[in-house]
Amino acid sequence: MNAPDFACDVAIVGLGPTGLTLAHALGQRGHQVLVLEREPRFYGNARAVYTDGECMRIFQSIGMADRLAADMLEDAPVQMVLPDGSVLFQIKTTKREHGWPANNFFYQPLLETALSEGLARHPNVTVLRGREVTRFEQDADGVDLFHVACGGSDYGKAAPQLGVKPAPAPREARVRARWMVGADGGRSGVRAQLGIEMSGKNFPNPWLVVDIKAKDASDGLRHVPYFNFICDPACPTVCCVQPNGHHRFEFMLMPGQTREQMTHPETVRHYLSRYIDVDKFEILRTLVYTFNALMAEKWRDGRVLLAGDAAHMTPQFIGQGMNAGVRDAYNLAWKLDAVLRGQAGEAFLDSYQSERQPHAAAMTREGIRMKDFVSMTHPVGTRVRNLLTRLMVRLPGIGPFVRRGEFIPKPVYEAGCYMGLARRRWRGAEGTLMPQPSVRGPDGRRHLLDELIGTGFVLVSAGVDPRRTLDAEALSFWQSLGARFVAVYPFGGRPNGAGIDHAAPAGLIECEDPEGDFQSWWRRSGGRAGHVAIVRPDKFVFALVEGEALVGATRELRRQMRVDEAVPVTHRALPAVEADHWREAA
Ligand SMILES: Cc1cc2nc3c(=O)[nH]c(=O)nc-3n(C[C@H](O)[C@H](O)[C@H](O)COP(=O)(O)OP(=O)(O)OC[C@H]3O[C@@H](n4cnc5c(N)ncnc54)[C@H](O)[C@@H]3O)c2cc1C
């Protein structure tokens, strides 16, 4: 068989939340994307139930947040509950630093279905279900993927063997991509074929997960309106709120309890009946899980990248497994876009792992702490835990910090590991996510800031034109990247009156900051009048500098993006006839 021409720019293996987000973000940027998913239809394994404000902002950037929010419960408090029903403390906040609620609860099959249907808006994204990627070969220019028809994976089958290159399969098809992303989950065959090890821990305690649905959504759950961690030493339990009458219980297996006993319908009924009237519910699924805290040592090998559970796995106790994958996809999408457009050299992609890995690891450490807190069973230990917790949540400073959930790692990249200038002060903005306040736009209407600044690079300043100090070369560089230029004024502070130009300078977006959220972030970060922030397409700040230092910061950005090594590629349409052929074969 001759090597085919490039059929796509990026081939994504796996259509879970990570693959879906990546397909949207690359599709939106006009690239030819092929997604190969082995399941002919969703297997409906509800796993994730929670997403945060940052990920909602990512869903906003791919045009899906409103659609997804329609099937979510927002702002639901999370509480630590003792076996007698008393509440140890609640974690809740109404702050919307990223424009969206910090706590959003959902039902994963609804979220995945909506994201999948949303891909229809990108004709340049082709999804082939029922196609399993069995092996791949890469060279300096691209990757050949081999895939076969698959009638369903039998979820939970043995993991592929590390470093073993699978033999060619009968009736396999081949497709060539410039880049390939393995978003194929915790048992990633892509990772296994690359021989990449995972290091970390497996936790021995299995948990029984029971997904239920109320027969009448208005009856049966009024007494459990919040997400409860039930700190019961006799049986640590998680009780998860979900929309549309869905609900989840998770019970930790105690010593001596077996999977078979725990999944027996009578046992499931017994445990559920502690909290609900079981007859009012349909039991959708019971499954016993163990949790892992694992990290792939390498996230990129040549033209193949790993994302989501394929790169890292975390105990679900702070609900950050899927969210980490969504963040990976968002970080990777704009970098792949820059490389494909010839705006960045390939080595720039290494910043993907150096930025994302420490953040994913920090989330995992926090997930383990939460797991240890909830799953404590020692009678004395639990009494001490409860006493200390009661004291701690009353302390000034620490109490509000805990009760607002501020112990969850922030979107801040580790010093020395991110693409951007070094942070020069403790609260410096570089390598951190710019907040998303509600602003008053040029049309006199309220917008979330990202709606005005779009999905590319942005130069932002407080009250002046950020281009003021750019020389012709730097300006033309920013224009070649399609950057936007934004001036944010205090509320009521837009230029007005005699002597003011009657039209805004061409290409400048002007807006006001009614709540003062932008201004307080700007000041906190060291921003002053005349400073300019260079904001990356993923809304992380590259630099916040005085206007006079902007040309130098632009030069540094070019260096870090390896612009001199960039090779532009031309886009070619995915041959529809071949895609149809595979579809029929499936
Ligand atoms: C009980 C439980 C509760 C959880 N709760 C939360 C939560 O509240 N919040 C949260 O953020 N996370 C949570 N998680 C974690 C979350 O569900 C996962 O992290 C997330 O689904 C991973 O997404 P992914 O797209 O990376 O991988 P997956 O969802 O595993 O998707 C991988 C896809 O790749 C496909 N695939 C695999 N191999 C191939 C192949 N060779 N060819 C083609 N396709 C292939 C698979 O069929 C699958 O569709 C929870 C997990 C569990 C178990």
The ligand as an SDF file (V2000), in Angstrom:
LIG
                    3D

 53 58  0  0  0  0  0  0  0  0999 V2000
  -16.7090    7.5590   39.3830 C   0  0  0  0  0  0  0  0  0  0  0  0
  -16.0130    8.6680   38.6590 C   0  0  0  0  0  0  0  0  0  0  0  0
  -16.3930    9.9860   38.8900 C   0  0  0  0  0  0  0  0  0  0  0  0
  -15.7460   11.0350   38.2330 C   0  0  0  0  0  0  0  0  0  0  0  0
  -16.1350   12.3250   38.4770 N   0  0  0  0  0  0  0  0  0  0  0  0
  -15.5000   13.3450   37.8550 C   0  0  0  0  0  0  0  0  0  0  0  0
  -15.9220   14.6930   38.0340 C   0  0  0  0  0  0  0  0  0  0  0  0
  -16.8650   14.9730   38.7660 O   0  0  0  0  0  0  0  0  0  0  0  0
  -15.2690   15.6960   37.3600 N   0  0  0  0  0  0  0  0  0  0  0  0
  -14.2230   15.4090   36.5310 C   0  0  0  0  0  0  0  0  0  0  0  0
  -13.6420   16.3590   35.9790 O   0  0  0  0  0  0  0  0  0  0  0  0
  -13.8300   14.1380   36.3020 N   0  0  0  0  0  0  0  0  0  0  0  0
  -14.4370   13.1010   36.9290 C   0  0  0  0  0  0  0  0  0  0  0  0
  -14.0660   11.8190   36.6740 N   0  0  0  0  0  0  0  0  0  0  0  0
  -13.0020   11.5590   35.6910 C   0  0  0  0  0  0  0  0  0  0  0  0
  -13.5000   11.7100   34.2410 C   0  0  0  0  0  0  0  0  0  0  0  0
  -14.6480   10.9430   33.9890 O   0  0  0  0  0  0  0  0  0  0  0  0
  -12.3880   11.3230   33.2830 C   0  0  0  0  0  0  0  0  0  0  0  0
  -11.2040   11.9770   33.6880 O   0  0  0  0  0  0  0  0  0  0  0  0
  -12.7280   11.7630   31.8500 C   0  0  0  0  0  0  0  0  0  0  0  0
  -13.8480   11.0780   31.3490 O   0  0  0  0  0  0  0  0  0  0  0  0
  -11.5260   11.5180   30.9350 C   0  0  0  0  0  0  0  0  0  0  0  0
  -11.8350   11.9920   29.6590 O   0  0  0  0  0  0  0  0  0  0  0  0
  -10.9560   11.5610   28.4010 P   0  0  0  0  0  0  0  0  0  0  0  0
  -11.6540   12.1290   27.2250 O   0  0  0  0  0  0  0  0  0  0  0  0
   -9.5450   11.9270   28.6340 O   0  0  0  0  0  0  0  0  0  0  0  0
  -11.0150    9.9670   28.3880 O   0  0  0  0  0  0  0  0  0  0  0  0
  -12.2990    9.0200   28.2400 P   0  0  0  0  0  0  0  0  0  0  0  0
  -13.5170    9.6720   28.7490 O   0  0  0  0  0  0  0  0  0  0  0  0
  -11.9160    7.7170   28.8390 O   0  0  0  0  0  0  0  0  0  0  0  0
  -12.4680    8.8700   26.6690 O   0  0  0  0  0  0  0  0  0  0  0  0
  -11.5510    8.1300   25.9000 C   0  0  0  0  0  0  0  0  0  0  0  0
  -12.2490    7.7000   24.6180 C   0  0  0  0  0  0  0  0  0  0  0  0
  -11.2920    7.0680   23.7760 O   0  0  0  0  0  0  0  0  0  0  0  0
  -11.9000    5.9460   23.1540 C   0  0  0  0  0  0  0  0  0  0  0  0
  -10.8250    5.0280   22.7550 N   0  0  0  0  0  0  0  0  0  0  0  0
   -9.9860    4.3500   23.5690 C   0  0  0  0  0  0  0  0  0  0  0  0
   -9.1060    3.6390   22.8450 N   0  0  0  0  0  0  0  0  0  0  0  0
   -9.3990    3.8760   21.5400 C   0  0  0  0  0  0  0  0  0  0  0  0
   -8.8360    3.4260   20.3120 C   0  0  0  0  0  0  0  0  0  0  0  0
   -7.7930    2.5880   20.2780 N   0  0  0  0  0  0  0  0  0  0  0  0
   -9.3700    3.8600   19.1510 N   0  0  0  0  0  0  0  0  0  0  0  0
  -10.4240    4.7180   19.1610 C   0  0  0  0  0  0  0  0  0  0  0  0
  -10.9980    5.1660   20.3010 N   0  0  0  0  0  0  0  0  0  0  0  0
  -10.4820    4.7590   21.4800 C   0  0  0  0  0  0  0  0  0  0  0  0
  -12.8190    5.3980   24.2340 C   0  0  0  0  0  0  0  0  0  0  0  0
  -13.8430    4.5830   23.6870 O   0  0  0  0  0  0  0  0  0  0  0  0
  -13.3530    6.6810   24.8590 C   0  0  0  0  0  0  0  0  0  0  0  0
  -14.5330    7.1320   24.2290 O   0  0  0  0  0  0  0  0  0  0  0  0
  -14.6940   10.7480   37.3310 C   0  0  0  0  0  0  0  0  0  0  0  0
  -14.3160    9.4200   37.0880 C   0  0  0  0  0  0  0  0  0  0  0  0
  -14.9630    8.3880   37.7450 C   0  0  0  0  0  0  0  0  0  0  0  0
  -14.5280    6.9830   37.4720 C   0  0  0  0  0  0  0  0  0  0  0  0
  1  2  1  0
  2  3  1  0
  2 52  2  0
  3  4  2  0
  4  5  1  0
  4 50  1  0
  5  6  2  0
  6  7  1  0
  6 13  1  0
  7  8  2  0
  7  9  1  0
  9 10  1  0
 10 11  2  0
 10 12  1  0
 12 13  2  0
 13 14  1  0
 14 15  1  0
 14 50  1  0
 15 16  1  0
 16 17  1  0
 16 18  1  0
 18 19  1  0
 18 20  1  0
 20 21  1  0
 20 22  1  0
 22 23  1  0
 23 24  1  0
 24 25  2  0
 24 26  1  0
 24 27  1  0
 27 28  1  0
 28 29  2  0
 28 30  1  0
 28 31  1  0
 31 32  1  0
 32 33  1  0
 33 34  1  0
 33 48  1  0
 34 35  1  0
 35 36  1  0
 35 46  1  0
 36 37  1  0
 36 45  1  0
 37 38  2  0
 38 39  1  0
 39 40  1  0
 39 45  2  0
 40 41  1  0
 40 42  2  0
 42 43  1  0
 43 44  2  0
 44 45  1  0
 46 47  1  0
 46 48  1  0
 48 49  1  0
 50 51  2  0
 51 52  1  0
 52 53  1  0
M  END
$$$$
